Amino acid sequence: MTILTETRDGPLVLTPEQVAEIGRELDALRDRITADLGARDREYIYSIIKAQRGFEIAGRGLMYLGFLPPFWLAGVAALSLSKILDNMEIGHNVMHGQWDWMREPGLNSRVFEWDTVCPADQWKHSHNYLHHTYTNIHGRDRDIGYGVLRMDDGQQWNPYYLGNPVYALALMLLFEWGVMLHDLEADNIVKGKRKWSDIKRLAKGQIRKAGRQVLKDYVVFPLLTGPLFVSTLAGNATANLVRNIWSYSIIFCGHFPSGVQTFTEEETENETRGEWYVRQMLGSANISGSTLFHILSGNLSHQIEHHLFPDLPANRYPEIAPEVRALCEKYGLPYNTGSLGKQVGSVWWKICKLALPPAIVGESSQPGVIVMREPRPEQSAPVAAQREGGPR
């Protein structure tokens, strides 16, 4: 495998040996962090859980004073923070297996359920397996556009995509529902590539999980506040909306801003561990911000580090980010990062631009890194599929 990236002095060439060395250096970094996991990590996740539960209790309690606007707003803010923490720093990361090493039943990735309408087992299939194994590979990673949007030039344009900005806005506002429906592959059902009978089990699981969530947020808790039913219902709906907008924005900024690269199946067939690592770095982007910002993002503001090490505790990502960035600089690889405003603007510009026919907007610039594969013998299975954290 040879990697070329343009520099002021011309193309920089990384040999297969250098790519393998990148893999060894990242393996060593991973092993060092894994060996160091212990008490401070336990204290961190317990403190996050305590904060999440505190915000939820406060939010539910303040809804009993919802007839006074300041208390209603405070209740919505507390519930929003509770749902964001549960979704991002707790749920997403627990279900990646980041805390399985603690052998804590409540933090076990196999049994954990989060406070959202998507069943955990379906999310783990579409996200942990498909997305993290086949990151940004056309035809394999369904997170490229989520079956709804055109997010890359590699997706052939058709008139349907003129509604790209409208679809993106709807997905943002209803993000938890979009995540729930993702594993159904509705676009393939419409195209006749998947039958309704294929999704019967998935649909039943979604109805059960969504039914419980709707009952809790829109029936039980509003009823418990008696005459304040409507204000509590509105408060819960607003908190869910805030969580949806926030999680959508963080996730899209980590995957779709300018400079993020996509790949074909041919380019990534039978890739080595080093090549898998390089693909993760080229297919991800970070968001700069404060410590609080990183916590509220579930540390997905360190999306590059998360894609490299999806099952390492996310509180370690800020610690290893400087080393990953230095490694990129050492080998001439881009390290895509920027402020939330910059990355959000870049994503929405792409959404609007890709809504239009290529004949109008022109061809996009060539990727900063070009991967040239060398022929190698076929393997029995994709190396990266051996485990979530990449090929081992």
Residue pairs with C-beta under 8 A, 6 or more apart in sequence:
1 16
1 19
1 271
1 272
1 274
1 275
1 371
1 372
1 373
1 374
2 13
2 14
2 15
2 16
2 371
2 372
2 374
3 13
3 14
3 19
3 278
3 333
3 369
3 370
3 371
3 372
4 11
4 12
4 13
4 14
4 369
4 370
4 372
5 11
5 12
5 332
5 333
5 334
5 368
5 369
5 370
6 12
6 368
7 332
12 332
14 331
14 332
16 374
18 331
19 272
19 274
19 275
19 278
20 272
20 273
20 274
21 274
22 274
22 277
22 278
22 327
22 331
23 272
23 273
23 274
23 275
23 276
23 277
24 274
25 327
26 277
26 308
26 324
26 327
27 273
29 320
29 323
29 324
30 308
30 309
30 312
30 389
33 309
33 312
33 316
33 319
33 320
34 312
37 101
37 313
41 313
41 315
41 316
42 102
44 313
44 315
45 90
45 99
45 102
45 107
45 313
45 315
48 85
48 89
48 90
48 295
49 90
51 85
52 81
52 82
52 85
52 86
52 90
53 82
55 78
55 79
55 81
55 82
55 85
56 78
56 79
56 82
56 86
58 74
58 75
58 78
59 75
59 76
59 77
59 78
59 79
59 80
59 81
59 82
59 235
59 239
60 75
60 79
60 221
61 75
62 71
62 72
62 74
62 75
62 78
63 72
63 75
63 221
63 225
63 228
63 231
63 232
63 235
64 225
64 228
65 71
65 72
65 75
66 72
66 75
66 225
66 228
66 231
66 232
66 235
67 228
67 231
72 231
72 235
75 235
76 235
76 238
76 239
76 242
79 235
79 236
79 239
80 238
80 239
80 242
80 243
80 246
81 296
82 239
83 115
83 239
83 240
83 242
83 243
84 242
84 243
84 246
84 247
84 296
85 295
85 296
86 114
86 115
86 116
87 114
87 115
87 116
87 243
87 247
87 298
88 246
88 247
88 250
88 296
88 297
88 298
88 300
89 295
89 296
89 297
89 298
89 299
89 314
90 114
91 112
91 114
91 115
91 116
92 114
92 298
92 300
93 99
93 298
93 299
93 313
93 314
94 107
94 108
94 109
94 112
94 114
95 109
95 112
95 114
95 120
95 123
95 124
95 128
96 109
96 128
96 310
96 311
96 388
97 109
97 311
97 388
98 109
98 310
98 311
98 312
98 313
98 314
99 107
99 109
99 313
100 107
100 108
100 109
100 311
105 111
106 112
109 124
112 120
113 119
113 120
113 209
114 120
115 213
116 176
116 179
116 180
116 213
117 176
117 177
117 179
117 180
117 206
117 209
117 210
117 213
117 214
118 176
118 179
118 180
118 182
118 206
118 209
119 180
119 205
119 206
119 208
119 209
121 205
122 180
122 182
122 183
122 202
122 205
122 206
123 179
123 182
123 183
125 183
126 142
126 143
126 182
126 183
127 143
128 310
128 388
129 385
129 388
130 140
130 141
130 142
130 143
131 141
131 142
131 143
132 307
132 310
132 388
133 140
133 382
133 384
133 385
133 388
134 140
134 141
134 268
134 382
134 384
135 141
135 279
135 280
135 283
135 284
135 307
136 144
136 255
136 260
136 261
136 262
136 263
136 279
136 282
136 283
137 262
137 263
137 264
137 265
137 268
138 144
138 152
138 154
138 155
138 262
138 263
138 264
138 265
139 264
139 265
140 265
142 182
142 185
143 255
144 151
144 152
144 154
144 155
144 262
145 151
145 152
145 155
146 171
146 178
146 182
147 182
147 185
147 186
147 187
147 188
148 167
148 171
148 178
148 187
149 161
149 164
149 167
149 168
149 171
149 351
150 157
150 161
150 164
150 354
150 355
151 256
151 350
151 351
151 354
152 262
152 354
153 354
153 358
153 363
153 364
154 262
154 264
155 354
157 354
157 357
157 358
161 354
161 355
162 355
162 356
163 355
164 351
164 352
164 354
164 355
165 348
165 351
165 352
165 355
168 348
168 351
171 178
171 248
172 244
172 245
172 248
172 249
173 241
173 244
173 245
174 244
175 244
175 245
175 247
175 248
176 240
176 243
176 244
176 247
177 210
180 206
180 209
180 210
181 206
183 202
184 199
184 202
184 203
184 206
185 193
185 194
185 199
188 194
189 195
189 196
189 199
217 236
217 237
217 240
218 233
218 236
218 237
221 232
221 236
222 228
222 229
222 230
222 232
222 233
222 236
223 229
224 232
225 231
225 232
246 296
249 340
249 344
250 287
250 297
250 298
250 300
250 301
251 300
252 344
252 347
253 285
253 287
253 303
253 340
253 343
253 344
253 347
254 284
254 285
254 286
254 287
254 300
254 301
254 303
254 306
255 283
255 284
255 285
255 303
256 347
256 350
256 351
257 285
257 336
257 338
257 342
257 343
257 346
257 347
257 350
258 346
258 349
258 350
259 285
259 334
259 336
259 368
260 282
260 283
260 284
260 285
260 336
261 282
261 283
261 367
261 368
261 369
262 283
263 279
263 283
263 371
266 373
267 371
267 373
268 275
268 279
269 373
270 376
270 377
270 378
270 379
270 382
270 383
271 279
271 382
271 383
271 384
271 391
272 383
272 391
273 383
273 390
273 391
273 392
275 371
276 383
276 384
276 390
276 391
277 308
277 390
278 333
278 371
279 371
280 304
280 307
280 308
280 390
281 304
281 307
281 308
281 324
281 328
281 333
281 334
281 335
282 333
282 334
282 367
282 369
283 307
284 303
284 304
284 306
284 307
284 336
285 303
285 304
285 336
285 337
285 338
285 343
286 301
286 302
286 303
286 304
286 305
286 321
286 335
286 336
286 337
286 338
287 293
287 297
287 301
287 303
287 337
287 338
287 339
287 340
287 343
288 301
288 337
288 338
288 339
288 340
289 297
289 301
289 339
289 340
291 318
293 301
293 340
294 301
294 302
294 317
294 318
298 314
299 306
299 314
299 315
299 317
299 318
300 306
300 314
302 314
302 317
302 318
302 321
304 321
304 324
304 335
304 336
304 337
305 317
305 320
305 321
305 324
306 314
306 317
308 324
308 390
309 317
309 320
309 389
310 388
310 389
311 388
311 389
312 389
324 335
325 335
325 337
327 333
328 334
328 335
329 335
333 369
334 368
334 369
338 346
353 361
354 361
383 391
384 390
384 391
386 392
